[in-house]
Structure formats: C-alpha cells, structure tokens
Amino acid sequence: MAQYDVVIIGGGPGGYNGAIRAGQLGLKTAIVEGRGKLGGTCLNVGCMPSKALLHASEMFEAASGGEFAKLGIEVKPKLNLPQMMAQKAESVEALTKGVEFLMKKNKVDYIKGWGRIDGPFSQGIGKVVVKAEDGSETVLETRNIVIATGSEPTPLPGVTIDNKRIVDSTGALSLPEAPKSLIVVGAGVIGLELGSVWKRLGAEVTVVEFLDRILPGTDTEVANAFQKILTKQGFKFKLASKVTGATATDKQVQLTLEPVAGGDAETLQADYVLVAIGRRPYTQGLGLETVGIVPDKRGVIANDHYKTGVDGIWVIGDVTSGPMLAHKAEDEAVACMELIAGKAGHVNYDIIPGVIYTKPEVATVGKTEDDLKAAGVAYKVGKFPFLANSRAKINHETDGFVKVLADAKTDRILGAHAVGPNVGDMIAEICVAMEFGGASEDVARTCHPHPTRAEAFRQAAMGVEGWTMQA
Ligand SMILES: Cc1cc2nc3c(=O)[nH]c(=O)nc-3n(C[C@H](O)[C@H](O)[C@H](O)COP(=O)(O)OP(=O)(O)OC[C@H]3O[C@@H](n4cnc5c(N)ncnc54)[C@H](O)[C@@H]3O)c2cc1C
C-alpha cells in the first residue's frame, strides 16, 4: 500500500491548487516544496510582489505626476521605498500563509524540502525522496507523482546576473533604491511591468529588444498602440538590438549592443540593468533521468492529459509546454487531479487570457488578427476607442481601445484584444462568452451597466456588425 495517492513536487499555483483539488476529491495528497514557503514563483517573486509594486508606484505617480492635481487634489508625495517594500512583503507573507492554511484545511501534507523522483515505479508505486534543509531525507511512496516545479529566468549569454547592479525579475522586485536610470533587456510582459514600476518612481527607462517590436505574440495593432502610449509616458525603446555584453561597477552598468541587422555597436550606461528575456522550465535535481524522462526546450512534455511517457508521472504548469501563466498552471492542476481521480478534467487552451498590468493595461484572449490572417480564416472586426467611453473620459484615462474578432460566417467570437484602463479585469467577460461558444452579437445585446469601462467591450462587439452607438 502506498502512503499517498498523489505527491506533488512544487508548491506554486500549479502545485498548491492541484493539492487543494486533490484533497477535495478525497485523494491522500502530499505537496513538496523546497523554497521554505508555499506559493511558488507567483506568490513569492512573481505575480503578487510585482502587482504590489505596480499598485503602489501607480499611486505615487498619480500623486506626483499631475494626475491628482488635475482632479483638484494637491499633494507633494515623498517616496518611502522601505515602506513600499515592507507592505509588499507583508502582503506576500499573508498570501503564502493563506496557502499553508488551505493545505491543512484540505488535509494535504506539506513536506518541506527538495523532492526528487527515485527510480521507476514498482507494482504501481513510485518514490519521491525529499531532502530537508538539515540534510535529512524522507521517502514518500505514492501511486502518482505530479511534477509542478515551475520555471526560472532565462540567462542572457554574455551578461552575468549579480542581482546587485545587473538583476533578474527577482532582483528588480527588491532594488535598494529608486534608480535614476534603468535599462530593461526584453520588451515582454515582465520587463514592461517592472520597467513601469521604476519609471513611475523616477527612473529613465530604456527598453532594449532583439525583435523589431514589443510584446511578441500579442496582437500587432495592440502592441504598436501600447508602445506609442509607453513612449508618450517617457519610455525609450531600442528595438532590433542585440545585447553583446555588460560590465558592472559598484555604481553603474555599461551595456553593449549592436543592431541585429548589423552595424555599429553602441554602449549604454545605467544605474541598473534588468534582464527579462523570458523564462525556462525548471527540472534541476528532479531525478528525471532515473525514470527515463528527457525534457526538451519546452520542459517535460506530456500528452493532452498531463501524462508524461511514464505511467503514474504527470506534469503541469510552467515546467511543461504552453503559456507560462499562473492561471494556466492552476487550470491544468485542477484538470490533472480530476483525471487522476477518474473524472473528466479539461482545459480549453483557446481561451487562456493574458494581461499586462501596466497603466493602461493590456488584455488579450483567443486568436490575434495575425493568427487569423496566417490561418486564412475569414473574420470581422469590431473596435471601440476609450476616448469615446464616457467613464474613461470622466476619469481622464482615454488611451487605448478594444477590438473584438468574430468569425465572418458564424459570428462566433474568435478573440479579443485591448489596451486601456482596467481591461485586465474586463477581458473575463469575453472569456466567458467564448467558453459558451458565444457570438459577438451575444455580447453586443447583453445589457451592460452605464457608465462603465466595460461598455467599451460591448461597443466593440456591436462594432462587429457596424452598429456602435456611443460617441
Ligand atoms: C515577475 C513575474 C511576474 C509574473 N506575473 C504574473 C502575472 O501577473 N500573472 C500570471 O498569470 N503569471 C505571472 N507570472 C508567471 C507565474 O509566476 C508563473 O506562471 C506561475 O508561478 C507558474 O506556476 P507553477 O506552479 O507552474 O510554478 P512556480 O510558481 O514556479 O512554482 C514551482 C515551485 O516548485 C518549487 N520546486 C522546484 N523544484 C523543486 C523540487 N525538486 N522540490 C521541491 N520544490 C521544487 C520551486 O521552489 C517553486 O516554488 C509572473 C512571473 C514573474 C517572474
């Protein structure tokens, strides 16, 4: 008899949500986490601390950058960075403690230490060895092992992260001072979010990107509009530029780059450099070789039911293929546990939204216009600018627009893409409509409260059939 039905290795959104669902389904479950706290990248050094700093820095900028004054609120704010960092740490601590409580509530054993798979299953039972901080080892016997070990920052050749002057995302969440200048390498979600934090707190921010556009994979029209908005905010962009090296002193970093197309090299100087060129699956020390699993660039590959090539070993979250997002990890976790419990777990990969929590936000779900053009799908477009949305106008946040894409024949919604105030919250209505196989007309004919920014989504849906009404 195995001790456990499921042992999950990794305590991030994949691991802990999976553990909760497994507990609910009556599976005897253990979760193994090495970093000393549950919550994974997301709660400890990802989604949550970055959102805490985005929120606080947004407030600071509103107070200092003229936004408050325009509303008739005159204040002279003073940045207290230690307090800003302390409130971030407090929120993170509360969240990780909350996850620990949820483990207890769902009768999940939380085992602290680094887990490794220890050889092939025998008679349907596998082993996970957990090495604790004091070096002691515990062996867990289980009928199923779920790999949920997440990801780590991708290194940039020629640039050594010291997390002092040259930092990765974790370092950029805890800078000891507000820099006067910051270079962000990589114009993806993490670079633009953390670049925004420090820009709002006073830094000159230059974003260096290898490609000739920002936010690869995002709808091109939305990405281009967003770049214009960021440029208006003072961001500088060096696109199609390849970083070739970086040298740090105690006070500054010199970064060398050259045009991707060839040409003269150039040197930039800044107080700090943030390297945010992406993340890669993390499988170090996991003992995959003992069961014959060979990960590739996308991580540990599974079939569409989260099963690796080895019976009894499953994989979810950042460590396997697909978008590296907390909600994707969470949904896979739920589906995987339901499948282990003999139920019909499933994730709809056509409807995984993505949000960039800048100001304004960017939100996207489903196919982009670029995808549809490449696939030769006939589609219709409805668009609506926030300039014409009364709530956005009153709040002086008129940058951006919403775009809804629908099948030209059936009107079924194929995607929605937006840049504008709070679009990250509002994209959920399109996700629900899409999950129900909804048409743009379904959203267009759904009564929306007035005045709200959500009306921009409705108006964009109305625009698919050309009957946009608000101005
Ligand atoms: C700065 C930043 C901001 C982000 N913001 C967002 C956001 O706003 N929204 C969003 O959806 N996503 C965001 N992400 C991505 C999100 O954090 C990840 O997609 C998510 O955490 C993946 O969850 P996971 O459970 O697969 O892995 P992780 O959260 O990485 O958790 C894996 C855990 O496994 C542990 N582990 C690894 N190996 C072992 C082992 N052998 N034994 C024991 N434990 C092990 C690790 O210590 C880690 O705690 C952000 C990421 C970063 C870096």
The ligand as a Gaussian input file, in Angstrom:
#p B3LYP/6-31G(d) Opt

LIG

0 1
 C        7.984000      38.924000     -12.089000
 C        6.924000      37.945000     -12.529000
 C        5.624000      38.379000     -12.637000
 C        4.618000      37.491000     -13.022000
 N        3.345000      37.949000     -13.102000
 C        2.365000      37.108000     -13.481000
 C        1.020000      37.538000     -13.541000
 O        0.719000      38.694000     -13.231000
 N        0.073000      36.656000     -13.908000
 C        0.381000      35.363000     -14.254000
 O       -0.512000      34.608000     -14.624000
 N        1.651000      34.923000     -14.199000
 C        2.645000      35.755000     -13.817000
 N        3.919000      35.281000     -13.721000
 C        4.179000      33.873000     -14.067000
 C        3.769000      32.958000     -12.906000
 O        4.510000      33.303000     -11.773000
 C        4.012000      31.507000     -13.286000
 O        3.363000      31.208000     -14.497000
 C        3.481000      30.581000     -12.214000
 O        4.104000      30.831000     -10.990000
 C        3.708000      29.123000     -12.609000
 O        3.259000      28.286000     -11.591000
 P        3.913000      26.841000     -11.371000
 O        3.178000      26.251000     -10.237000
 O        3.954000      26.113000     -12.662000
 O        5.425000      27.109000     -10.982000
 P        6.105000      28.018000      -9.875000
 O        5.223000      29.078000      -9.406000
 O        7.433000      28.414000     -10.456000
 O        6.327000      27.034000      -8.660000
 C        7.215000      25.970000      -8.708000
 C        7.716000      25.701000      -7.316000
 O        8.386000      24.453000      -7.336000
 C        9.470000      24.513000      -6.424000
 N       10.407000      23.454000      -6.803000
 C       11.118000      23.333000      -7.937000
 N       11.798000      22.179000      -7.954000
 C       11.504000      21.562000      -6.789000
 C       11.897000      20.336000      -6.213000
 N       12.713000      19.485000      -6.854000
 N       11.420000      20.022000      -4.987000
 C       10.584000      20.867000      -4.311000
 N       10.181000      22.031000      -4.812000
 C       10.622000      22.373000      -6.042000
 C       10.015000      25.912000      -6.602000
 O       10.739000      26.307000      -5.457000
 C        8.729000      26.712000      -6.801000
 O        8.288000      27.260000      -5.578000
 C        4.946000      36.140000     -13.317000
 C        6.258000      35.693000     -13.196000
 C        7.250000      36.587000     -12.803000
 C        8.656000      36.082000     -12.666000

